């Protein structure tokens, strides 16, 4: 049996950030976060995990 990594993979992070975005109140922080989340989606589609994770970090920070 393979041990689960303590660091979530990119797909799991996408789900987590999307859930946080869905629960966030409307406003400029949510708008800024959406732009980063959409950039993360494009990076994931292009299989650029590093860029995707960077954008997910920015999306999370924008919601804070």
Secondary structure in CASP SS format (residue, H / E / C, confidence):
PFRMAT SS
TARGET T0000
AUTHOR 0000-0000-0000
METHOD secondary structure of the structure
MODEL  1
X C 1.00
X C 1.00
X C 1.00
X C 1.00
X C 1.00
X C 1.00
X C 1.00
X C 1.00
X C 1.00
X H 1.00
X H 1.00
X H 1.00
X H 1.00
X H 1.00
X H 1.00
X H 1.00
X H 1.00
X H 1.00
X H 1.00
X H 1.00
X H 1.00
X H 1.00
X H 1.00
X C 1.00
X C 1.00
X C 1.00
X C 1.00
X H 1.00
X H 1.00
X H 1.00
X H 1.00
X H 1.00
X H 1.00
X H 1.00
X H 1.00
X H 1.00
X H 1.00
X H 1.00
X H 1.00
X H 1.00
X H 1.00
X H 1.00
X H 1.00
X H 1.00
X H 1.00
X C 1.00
X C 1.00
X C 1.00
X H 1.00
X H 1.00
X H 1.00
X H 1.00
X H 1.00
X H 1.00
X H 1.00
X H 1.00
X H 1.00
X H 1.00
X H 1.00
X H 1.00
X H 1.00
X H 1.00
X H 1.00
X C 1.00
END
